[in-house]
Amino acid sequence: MAKAAVRVAVQDRRAAMARALGGGLVAMLLAAGLSGQLRAEETITAAAIATLGTVKYPPDFKHLDYVNPEAPKGGEISEWTGYGFDNFNPYTIEGRAAPMASAPQESMLTGTADTVGEAYCLLCESFEYPPSRDWVIFTLRPGITFSDGTPLTIEDVLFSYETMRDKGLSSFRAIVAQQIASVEVLDARRIKFTFKPDYPRRDIIQSAGGFPVFSKAQFARDKIDLEKPAQVELMGSGPYMLDSFKMGQTVVWKRNPAYWGETLPINLGRNNFDRIRVEYYGDYQSAFEGFKAGSYTFRNEASSIIWATQYDFPALKAGHVVKAQLPDGSVASGQAWAINLERAKFQDIRVRQALGLMFNFDWSNETLFYGLYKRINSPWENSDLAASGPPSEAELALLTPLAKDLPEGVLTDPAVLAPVSGKRQLDRGNMRKAAALLEAAGWVAGDDGMRRNAKGELLHVEFINDDQSFDRVINPFVENLRALGVDAVNFRVDDAQYQERKSRHDFDLITGHFGQELLPGAGLQQYFGSGATKDAFNLAGIANPAIDALIRKVEEATTKEELAVRVHALDRALRALYFWVPQWFKDSHTVAYYDMYEHPAQLPPYSLGELDFWWYNADKAAKLKAAGAL
């Protein structure tokens, strides 16, 4: 069971861009594929850029390797989500935006699903910069239009940067303020970003290429404030545009038949469906029943019990539905219960350690998950960037000067691993360890068995939960904590309250996602930096000078070897903070879909891509309809 997968699995261009730019809109790429020595006065002009190597695709490439360039256009694919929506602005923490609300926007650069740290011109025709990377000039392609047919201009690019700089999420604004000194329009197709002198140069150019581009005219016409929910689609230049919706119930995106970038090599074989529909359901089980009945047609299964026991319905037995397990080479999502470090009761690390000891993953996996999952230990789980064993000499060189701000054992012990538990729900050995930790932290069990501090305050721990299907996981955890003497509760809230309390950091424990990129950079500040403690990404409220210093070291890394060492050091320091109770992941996609969709035989390693490069087989769809399956 993966809570994130309850939400619709949207595979739009943002995922590829995040891989290319090292997390969100923040990048860490170096120019590649250059030959010869550059003199100081020369500049580099390119249409693609790679980190620590050369780009995979040459300038004259015809299409991406993992697509079918002859894939037909047409048909509809539909998925589900368990959460309603109330607006179309994905760039604010207020309210809940519709799924795929960011799909209409494009940026200067875009990534691919088969490379890490590579970005290719999309809105830009080319970009120019000096060897010092003190500035970059992007040249806009001619003929780009928004979905309403109006031209996308260089003034829209400037407006979008200024809007994100002034109205974007606070953690993002803080990063932009560190990086960019000024932006100016040079002429009708060129815009220049000049960078601040004291920020690492490795990632800045590509960060500038990652801003989504909005329509300045639409923002003025519709009085859109990026910090507030929007009741209209944020128009973009992308291949999909809003078709229809019922607020909180259904949203349909349609392929723009006049999409300007249809024939670009990077787009061939992609954006194949005429319509993408998302249906909303009140709970997980009812959504599964809807799939069985054909109310929607593609399901990325997140429930292990349903996957293991309930895929025996008539449509599957008749061959109308395909059930498949497809490989997934991505870094794990980092799904975990975030512990709110801003709460006084959690500021003692021993309390946080005790909480982690009481979640029995091994029992849960065998009893609840049918053995489908593996334990998450690291934000870089399922990659070689996850730290292991004791620190190397190179890691110690980074960690030793920061020792006063690091937890005990970081310099000497193996990287922290999630506890191993026995086959019974309540592991007595781990409970004894947890009890000793709480006693040492001043939380003593009274005559009633409940733990209180010297002030007589009860150790109360509340799990904020808006997902009925998660009860079967949280409730045994709560029972274990109560056996320890912790006043733990599974507090069920509705979607609106969940979002409101999450945005205010008004929780003890809440499920979040801390998974990082294979090429991490300044985006780390949003998840783990002191400047983002009130932001949507840094759910745990981590504010540690050593972590900040290590993040900067990662941003400054200039070789693969250097990057790996610095990420390992950061990883082991983060894990030693015990800021989370890690959950689980699987290294495959468990999917089911009505047998009218097809995909390339070899999927790329970093994307399932059902909304990106799969396609619709009209003949198969007709047979399903004739059989009454749909």
Summary of the structure (lengths in Angstrom):
residues: 630
radius of gyration: 24.8
end to end distance: 27.2
largest distance: 78.3
contacts: 2144
relative contact order: 0.17
helix: 29%
strand: 19%
